[in-house]
Amino acid sequence: MDFRSALKSGCYCLELRSSTKQEIIEEMVDLLVTGGRIKPEHRDSVLKAILDREKKMSTGVQHGVAIPHGKSDVVEELITAVALKKDGVDFGSLDGEPSHIFIMTVSSVLRTGPHLQFLAEISKLLNVPSVRAKLLVATSVEELLGVLISDQPA
């Protein structure tokens, strides 16, 4: 699955309700469940994979972006969730700033390439200030997805 396909088939939330790092991760995993991307009985396994990865090093990067991710044996292909929290949440980011844009990805433990490629491409995209600004003012899932798909840097 390529970068654009992973985003197009993702789950989206324009305003997360949660106010802590743990709650954000749980809410985004639940988004994957309600969106039909993971089975309800696999929720805890996926949550554990993401939290285990987070314990190793925070996935809060910089510029208000966090990219929680993990690998699990209950998914066959890379799946994504994209969410916003306009007020921001302390995610233990490298720059110490709150995170507002959250991109979650879960991929199979059996495949490394798609996971690494997605992380590299989404990081490159979110490093562009205008992309981040447009995401934060998106008023619909279509608008959010349009920014992610069409504003990719060359």
Buried (B, 14 or more C-beta within 10 A) or exposed (E): BEBBEBBEBBBBBBEBEBEEBEEBBBBBBBBBBEBEBBEEEBBEBBBEBBBEBBEEEBBBBBBBBBBBBBBBEBBEBBBBBBBBBEEBBEBBBBEEBBBBBBBBBBBBEEBEEBBEBBBEBBEEBBBBEEBBEBBBEBEEBEBBBEBBEEBBEE
